[in-house]
Amino acid sequence: MRRLALLAVLLPLLAGAPAEAKVSCGDGVPMFADGKLRLFGVPFRSRDEWGANHYACLGGRGPQLVGSDYDNAGTGSAHTRVYAHAGRFLATYDHEDGEGGPSAHVSVVDLVRRRSVSFANVACCEWTPALRLATDGTVAVLAPGEGLFVKPPGRRARTLAGEGARDLAMHGGTVYWTGGGEAHSAALPGASGGEARMLEPVRLRPRGGACAAARGRTIAASGSVRVYETGDGRFACRAGGRSFELAGSTPPRIVGDRWLLAFGEGSARVVDSRTGRTVTRAGAVSQATALRDGTLAWIDIDGRVLARSPGAEPVILATSGASAPAGARRAVYWTENGAPRVYRPPSEARSASKPG
């Protein structure tokens, strides 16, 4: 019964269970490509059950069953709403409902050792939590009814903020959030790496048309967007649309299933996958991030922090002594002379009605 296979994800002791032998890394519908990680879904449907099993392949390892979209004709459902990836670790937020009522949890799987390393029950289900994952497997969770907590593998969770916290972000070993209208931060001992990001939204879409058929090696992907390389260069496309050339020196980042953050030699730009047009660009860039409304935030070679939304003029956020920016869903953070700072673009400030 497929429900039993899905429980391998929902029960922490079985979260790292091997995938079914008949599934290979090239099967199913692509969901995300992030570095060496590939996430894909294998749909199923019967008279009483329907949905998809989610599998992960990391650098040729796998596939491993890591998530699900499951519904049945009765009261049962199980859905993976959010993924976060860092190195060998994958974090998930899962929500299930049944005769006993709704429940939710966050878990972290070591994709190399193929086992669960962290598990925490969380309240549900007012909104989708925000997750950030460090390269040592420490997960930061901002969830309804829970506030903000961090949990390293094999250790107890540590609460950083109460229910009023919002807009989670992480860069290296620094966790950022907003509380009481002010920016806050906390250091994670032993954690390192670059900016931590979520893989969302989790939507299983058939990749039909020219975008799916285009030959080339996929280097980044989300539910609707694919970036691939051929002998003729690098290209991007959106499901149902045409491909367009996408120059850059490193693999781009897909933000909000729409925007492409592309990096050049000392430059960054945001491309709208719906049109193939660059909406924002910046030069003399040291590090950069982007928000789900297409806002570009960056630190330049002089140490200034700047932000620019599509169609707007650049805003100088800091002039010196700043760290690299870290993006939340609706805000960007940085540390300036040892103190955390936050900026919300006008469009996001008006729409920020949820804590995540």
C-alpha positions as CSV (number, residue, x, y, z in Angstrom):
1,M,0.0,0.0,0.0
2,R,1.4,3.3,-1.0
3,R,0.5,4.9,2.3
4,L,3.0,2.6,4.0
5,A,5.7,3.8,1.7
6,L,4.9,7.4,2.6
7,L,5.1,6.6,6.3
8,A,8.8,6.0,5.7
9,V,9.1,9.7,5.4
10,L,6.7,10.7,8.1
11,L,8.3,8.4,10.8
12,P,11.8,9.7,11.7
13,L,13.4,6.3,12.2
14,L,12.5,5.4,8.6
15,A,13.1,8.8,7.0
16,G,16.3,7.6,5.4
17,A,14.9,4.3,4.0
18,P,16.1,3.3,0.6
19,A,13.9,4.1,-2.4
20,E,12.0,1.5,-4.3
21,A,14.3,-0.5,-6.5
22,K,12.4,0.3,-9.6
23,V,13.0,4.1,-9.2
24,S,16.1,5.6,-10.7
25,C,17.5,9.2,-10.6
26,G,16.3,9.9,-14.1
27,D,12.7,9.0,-13.4
28,G,9.7,11.1,-12.6
29,V,9.0,14.8,-12.8
30,P,11.9,17.1,-11.9
31,M,11.2,19.4,-8.9
32,F,14.5,21.0,-7.9
33,A,18.1,21.0,-8.9
34,D,20.5,22.6,-6.4
35,G,24.2,21.9,-6.8
36,K,24.6,18.1,-6.7
37,L,21.1,17.6,-5.4
38,R,18.2,16.5,-7.6
39,L,14.7,16.2,-6.3
40,F,12.0,14.6,-8.3
41,G,8.5,13.3,-7.9
42,V,7.0,10.0,-9.1
43,P,3.2,10.4,-9.5
44,F,0.7,7.6,-8.7
45,R,-3.1,7.3,-8.8
46,S,-5.6,4.6,-8.0
47,R,-9.3,4.7,-7.3
48,D,-8.8,5.7,-3.7
49,E,-5.3,7.2,-3.5
50,W,-3.4,9.8,-5.5
51,G,-0.4,12.0,-5.3
52,A,3.4,11.5,-5.7
53,N,6.4,10.2,-3.8
54,H,9.4,12.6,-3.7
55,Y,12.9,11.3,-4.1
56,A,16.4,12.8,-3.7
57,C,19.6,12.0,-5.5
58,L,22.8,13.6,-4.3
59,G,25.9,13.4,-6.5
60,G,24.8,10.0,-7.9
61,R,23.7,8.6,-4.6
62,G,20.1,7.5,-4.3
63,P,17.4,7.7,-5.0
64,Q,16.0,8.2,-1.5
65,L,12.4,8.7,-0.5
66,V,12.3,12.1,1.3
67,G,8.8,13.5,0.9
68,S,5.3,13.1,-0.4
69,D,2.1,14.5,-1.8
70,Y,-0.6,12.1,-0.7
71,D,-4.4,12.2,-0.6
72,N,-7.0,9.5,-0.4
73,A,-10.8,9.3,-0.7
74,G,-11.2,9.3,3.0
75,T,-9.6,11.7,5.5
76,G,-5.9,10.9,4.9
77,S,-3.3,13.3,3.5
78,A,0.4,13.8,3.8
79,H,2.2,16.7,2.1
80,T,5.8,18.0,2.2
81,R,5.5,21.8,2.0
82,V,9.1,23.0,2.2
83,Y,12.6,21.7,1.6
84,A,16.0,23.2,2.6
85,H,19.3,21.9,1.4
86,A,22.9,22.3,2.6
87,G,25.7,20.0,1.5
88,R,24.8,16.4,2.5
89,F,21.7,17.4,4.5
90,L,18.1,17.9,3.5
91,A,15.4,19.4,5.8
92,T,11.7,19.0,5.2
93,Y,8.5,20.3,6.7
94,D,5.7,17.7,6.5
95,H,2.0,18.2,7.3
96,E,-0.3,15.2,7.6
97,D,-4.0,14.9,8.5
98,G,-6.1,11.8,9.3
99,E,-8.6,10.5,11.8
100,G,-6.5,11.7,14.7
101,G,-6.4,15.3,13.3
102,P,-3.7,17.4,11.8
103,S,0.0,17.2,12.8
104,A,3.3,18.5,11.5
105,H,7.0,18.0,11.9
106,V,10.4,19.1,10.7
107,S,13.1,16.5,10.0
108,V,16.7,16.5,8.7
109,V,18.1,13.6,6.6
110,D,21.8,12.9,6.0
111,L,21.7,12.0,2.3
112,V,25.2,10.4,2.4
113,R,24.5,8.1,5.4
114,R,20.9,7.7,4.3
115,R,19.4,8.2,7.8
116,S,17.4,10.8,9.8
117,V,19.6,12.9,12.1
118,S,17.0,15.3,13.5
119,F,13.2,15.4,14.1
120,A,10.9,17.9,15.8
121,N,7.2,18.1,16.1
122,V,5.7,21.5,15.4
123,A,2.3,23.1,15.7
124,C,0.3,23.5,12.5
125,C,-1.3,24.6,10.3
126,E,-1.9,28.4,10.0
127,W,1.0,29.0,7.6
128,T,4.0,27.3,6.0
129,P,7.0,27.6,8.3
130,A,10.4,29.0,7.2
131,L,13.4,26.7,7.3
132,R,17.1,27.3,7.0
133,L,19.8,24.6,7.1
134,A,23.5,24.9,8.0
135,T,26.2,22.7,6.4
136,D,26.6,20.8,9.7
137,G,22.9,19.8,9.7
138,T,21.7,22.4,12.2
139,V,18.2,23.5,11.2
140,A,16.5,26.8,12.1
141,V,12.7,26.7,12.1
142,L,10.2,29.6,12.3
143,A,6.9,27.9,12.8
144,P,3.3,28.8,13.9
145,G,2.9,28.5,17.6
146,E,6.6,27.7,18.1
147,G,8.4,30.9,17.5
148,L,12.0,30.4,16.2
149,F,14.2,27.6,17.3
150,V,17.4,25.9,16.1
151,K,18.2,22.2,16.4
152,P,21.6,20.6,15.7
153,P,21.7,16.9,14.9
154,G,21.4,14.7,18.0
155,R,20.9,17.6,20.3
156,R,17.9,19.4,21.9
157,A,16.3,22.4,20.3
158,R,17.2,25.8,21.5
159,T,14.6,28.6,21.3
160,L,15.8,31.9,20.0
161,A,12.5,33.9,19.8
162,G,8.8,33.7,20.7
163,E,5.8,33.8,18.5
164,G,6.3,37.4,17.4
165,A,9.4,36.4,15.4
166,R,9.2,36.8,11.6
167,D,11.3,36.8,8.4
168,L,14.0,34.1,9.0
169,A,17.3,34.2,7.2
170,M,20.7,32.6,7.7
171,H,24.2,33.3,6.4
172,G,27.1,31.0,7.5
173,G,26.7,30.6,11.2
174,T,24.5,33.6,11.8
175,V,20.7,33.3,12.1
176,Y,18.6,36.5,11.5
177,W,15.0,37.3,12.4
178,T,12.8,40.3,13.2
179,G,11.1,40.8,16.5
180,G,9.4,43.9,17.9
181,G,10.1,45.7,14.7
182,E,13.9,45.3,15.1
183,A,16.5,42.9,13.6
184,H,18.0,40.2,15.7
185,S,20.7,37.7,15.2
186,A,22.3,34.7,16.9
187,A,25.5,32.7,16.2
188,L,25.5,29.0,15.7
189,P,28.6,27.4,17.2
190,G,30.5,25.3,14.6
191,A,28.2,26.3,11.7
192,S,29.6,27.8,8.5
193,G,29.0,28.2,4.8
194,G,27.3,30.8,2.6
195,E,23.7,31.9,2.5
196,A,21.2,29.3,3.5
197,R,18.0,29.1,1.3
198,M,14.8,27.1,1.1
199,L,13.6,25.2,-2.0
200,E,10.1,26.4,-2.5
201,P,7.3,26.4,-3.5
202,V,7.0,22.6,-3.7
203,R,4.8,22.0,-6.7
204,L,4.8,19.0,-9.0
205,R,4.3,20.2,-12.5
206,P,4.6,18.3,-15.7
207,R,7.5,19.8,-17.7
208,G,6.0,19.7,-21.1
209,G,6.9,21.6,-24.3
210,A,10.2,22.9,-25.5
211,C,11.6,23.6,-22.1
212,A,11.5,20.0,-21.0
213,A,12.6,18.7,-24.4
214,A,15.7,21.0,-24.8
215,R,18.9,18.9,-24.7
216,G,21.5,19.9,-22.2
217,R,22.7,19.3,-18.6
218,T,20.4,20.8,-16.0
219,I,22.4,22.9,-13.5
220,A,19.5,24.6,-11.6
221,A,15.7,24.0,-11.5
222,S,12.5,24.7,-9.6
223,G,8.9,23.7,-10.3
224,S,8.6,26.0,-13.3
225,V,12.1,27.1,-14.3
226,R,15.0,25.1,-15.8
227,V,18.6,26.3,-16.4
228,Y,20.8,24.1,-18.6
229,E,24.1,24.0,-20.4
230,T,25.0,22.8,-23.9
231,G,28.1,23.0,-26.0
232,D,26.7,26.3,-27.3
233,G,26.3,28.0,-23.9
234,R,24.0,28.4,-21.0
235,F,20.2,28.7,-21.4
236,A,17.1,29.1,-19.2
237,C,13.4,28.4,-19.9
238,R,10.1,28.4,-18.1
239,A,7.6,25.5,-18.4
240,G,5.5,26.2,-21.5
241,G,7.9,28.9,-22.7
242,R,10.9,29.3,-25.0
243,S,14.5,29.1,-24.0
244,F,16.7,32.2,-23.8
245,E,20.5,32.6,-23.3
246,L,21.7,33.2,-19.8
247,A,25.3,34.3,-19.4
248,G,27.1,33.9,-16.1
249,S,30.3,32.7,-14.5
250,T,28.6,30.4,-11.9
251,P,25.3,28.5,-11.7
252,P,22.4,31.0,-11.1
253,R,20.0,30.9,-8.2
254,I,16.2,30.5,-8.8
255,V,14.1,32.7,-6.4
256,G,10.4,32.4,-5.9
257,D,10.0,30.0,-8.9
258,R,10.4,33.0,-11.2
259,W,13.5,35.1,-10.8
260,L,17.0,34.1,-11.8
261,L,19.9,35.6,-9.9
262,A,22.8,35.4,-12.3
263,F,26.4,36.2,-11.4
264,G,29.2,37.4,-13.6
265,E,32.7,38.5,-12.9
266,G,32.1,41.1,-10.2
267,S,28.5,41.6,-11.2
268,A,25.0,40.4,-10.5
269,R,21.6,40.7,-12.2
270,V,18.0,39.5,-11.8
271,V,16.3,38.0,-14.8
272,D,12.5,37.5,-15.1
273,S,12.0,33.9,-16.4
274,R,8.6,34.9,-17.7
275,T,10.1,37.3,-20.2
276,G,13.8,36.5,-20.3
277,R,14.6,40.1,-19.6
278,T,17.0,41.5,-17.0
279,V,15.1,43.7,-14.6
280,T,17.9,44.7,-12.3
281,R,21.7,44.6,-12.5
282,A,24.6,45.8,-10.4
283,G,28.4,46.1,-10.9
284,A,31.3,45.9,-8.5
285,V,29.5,43.2,-6.6
286,S,31.1,41.1,-3.8
287,Q,28.1,39.0,-2.7
288,A,24.4,39.2,-3.6
289,T,21.0,37.8,-2.8
290,A,17.5,38.2,-4.1
291,L,14.0,38.3,-2.6
292,R,10.8,36.7,-4.0
293,D,9.6,40.1,-5.4
294,G,12.7,40.3,-7.6
295,T,14.6,42.8,-5.3
296,L,18.4,42.5,-5.6
297,A,20.5,43.2,-2.5
298,W,24.3,43.2,-2.6
299,I,27.5,44.3,-0.9
300,D,29.9,46.0,-3.2
301,I,33.7,45.9,-3.3
302,D,33.8,49.1,-1.1
303,G,31.8,47.4,1.6
304,R,28.5,49.2,1.0
305,V,25.1,47.3,1.2
306,L,22.6,48.3,-1.5
307,A,19.2,47.1,-2.7
308,R,17.2,47.6,-5.9
309,S,13.7,46.5,-6.7
310,P,12.6,46.0,-10.4
311,G,11.8,49.4,-11.9
312,A,13.2,51.4,-8.9
313,E,16.3,53.2,-8.1
314,P,19.1,51.7,-5.9
315,V,18.9,52.3,-2.2
316,I,22.1,52.5,-0.1
317,L,21.5,50.6,3.1
318,A,25.0,50.8,4.7
319,T,28.2,52.6,3.7
320,S,30.9,50.5,5.5
321,G,31.5,47.8,8.0
322,A,28.8,45.5,6.7
323,S,28.7,41.7,6.2
324,A,27.3,39.8,3.3
325,P,23.5,40.1,2.9
326,A,21.1,37.2,3.8
327,G,17.6,37.0,2.2
328,A,14.4,36.0,4.0
329,R,11.0,35.7,2.1
330,R,10.3,39.4,2.4
331,A,13.4,41.0,3.9
332,V,17.2,41.2,3.6
333,Y,19.6,41.3,6.6
334,W,23.2,42.1,7.2
335,T,25.5,42.8,10.1
336,E,26.8,46.4,10.4
337,N,29.6,47.1,12.9
338,G,28.5,44.0,14.9
339,A,24.8,44.8,14.9
340,P,22.1,43.1,12.8
341,R,20.2,45.3,10.3
342,V,17.1,44.7,8.2
343,Y,15.5,46.2,5.1
344,R,12.1,45.5,3.5
345,P,11.3,46.6,0.0
346,P,8.1,48.7,-0.1
347,S,6.2,46.0,-2.0
348,E,7.1,43.4,0.6
349,A,6.6,45.7,3.6
350,R,3.0,46.2,2.5
351,S,2.3,42.4,2.0
352,A,4.2,41.1,5.1
353,S,1.2,39.5,6.8
354,K,2.7,36.2,7.8
355,P,5.7,35.5,10.1
356,G,7.7,33.3,7.8
